[in-house]
Amino acid sequence: MLRQAGITGWKGNRAVVVQGLTYYLDISFASLKLVVEIDGRLHETDPDVFENDRLRQNVLVLEGWLVLRFTWAMLRDHPDEVVRDIKRALADRRRRFPDTHG
């Protein structure tokens, strides 16, 4: 979907170390500190996954990352809205971090 929309500069399943812990980000634009997380049904039904995701998101946000979360259903049913939101976030982050090339 990102490639089809002409969105570049991202990497999937990127490992980042924050506060000494390693997190694997679904899709990241590291130089812009933007992460896109895709949540499946497991994120709703497994309490441990739900809790860990919230803790991880808070750590990332407190370290300056912008975290966008989408469900699999959003990707399937509303891909144009997902792409629109990602492009909007990228534009905002590029304004905030003008010296990066992400």
C-alpha positions as CSV (number, residue, x, y, z in Angstrom):
1,M,0.0,0.0,0.0
2,L,2.8,2.4,0.9
3,R,4.8,1.6,-2.3
4,Q,1.6,2.0,-4.4
5,A,1.1,5.4,-2.8
6,G,4.6,6.5,-3.6
7,I,5.6,6.7,0.1
8,T,9.3,5.9,0.5
9,G,11.9,6.1,3.3
10,W,10.3,3.5,5.5
11,K,11.4,0.1,6.8
12,G,9.3,-2.7,8.1
13,N,10.0,-4.6,11.4
14,R,12.8,-2.3,12.4
15,A,14.5,-2.9,15.7
16,V,15.0,0.3,17.8
17,V,16.5,0.5,21.3
18,V,14.7,2.9,23.6
19,Q,15.5,3.3,27.3
20,G,17.7,0.1,27.0
21,L,14.8,-2.0,25.6
22,T,14.6,-3.3,22.1
23,Y,11.3,-2.8,20.3
24,Y,10.3,-4.0,16.8
25,L,8.3,-1.4,14.9
26,D,5.9,-2.6,12.2
27,I,6.7,0.3,9.9
28,S,9.0,3.1,10.8
29,F,10.5,6.3,9.3
30,A,13.4,6.4,11.7
31,S,14.9,9.8,10.9
32,L,11.5,11.3,11.4
33,K,10.7,9.3,14.5
34,L,7.4,8.1,13.0
35,V,6.1,4.6,13.5
36,V,3.0,3.0,12.0
37,E,1.6,0.0,14.0
38,I,-0.8,-2.5,12.5
39,D,-3.1,-4.1,15.1
40,G,-4.8,-7.4,14.5
41,R,-7.5,-9.0,16.6
42,L,-4.9,-10.4,19.0
43,H,-4.3,-6.9,20.2
44,E,-7.9,-6.8,21.3
45,T,-8.3,-10.2,22.8
46,D,-5.0,-10.9,24.5
47,P,-4.7,-8.8,27.6
48,D,-0.9,-9.2,27.7
49,V,-0.5,-8.0,24.1
50,F,-2.8,-5.1,24.8
51,E,-0.9,-4.0,27.9
52,N,2.5,-4.4,26.3
53,D,1.5,-2.4,23.3
54,R,0.3,0.5,25.5
55,L,3.5,0.4,27.6
56,R,5.7,0.4,24.4
57,Q,3.7,3.2,22.8
58,N,4.1,5.4,25.9
59,V,7.8,4.8,26.0
60,L,8.1,5.7,22.3
61,V,6.0,8.8,22.6
62,L,8.0,10.0,25.6
63,E,11.1,9.6,23.5
64,G,9.7,11.8,20.8
65,W,8.2,9.3,18.4
66,L,4.8,9.8,16.8
67,V,2.9,6.5,16.8
68,L,0.0,5.9,14.4
69,R,-2.1,2.9,15.0
70,F,-4.3,1.2,12.4
71,T,-6.3,-2.0,12.5
72,W,-6.2,-4.7,9.8
73,A,-9.8,-3.8,9.0
74,M,-8.8,-0.1,8.4
75,L,-6.1,-1.2,5.9
76,R,-8.6,-3.5,4.1
77,D,-11.7,-1.3,4.2
78,H,-10.3,2.3,4.2
79,P,-6.8,2.2,2.6
80,D,-7.1,5.7,1.2
81,E,-7.7,7.1,4.7
82,V,-4.7,5.2,6.1
83,V,-2.5,6.6,3.3
84,R,-3.9,10.1,3.8
85,D,-3.1,10.0,7.5
86,I,0.4,8.6,7.0
87,K,1.1,11.3,4.4
88,R,-0.2,14.0,6.7
89,A,2.0,12.7,9.6
90,L,5.0,12.6,7.3
91,A,4.5,16.2,6.2
92,D,4.2,17.3,9.8
93,R,7.3,15.4,10.9
94,R,9.3,16.8,7.9
95,R,8.4,20.3,9.1
96,R,9.5,19.5,12.6
97,F,12.7,17.8,11.5
98,P,13.7,19.7,8.4
99,D,17.3,18.5,8.5
100,T,16.4,14.9,7.9
101,H,15.8,13.2,4.6
102,G,13.1,10.7,5.8
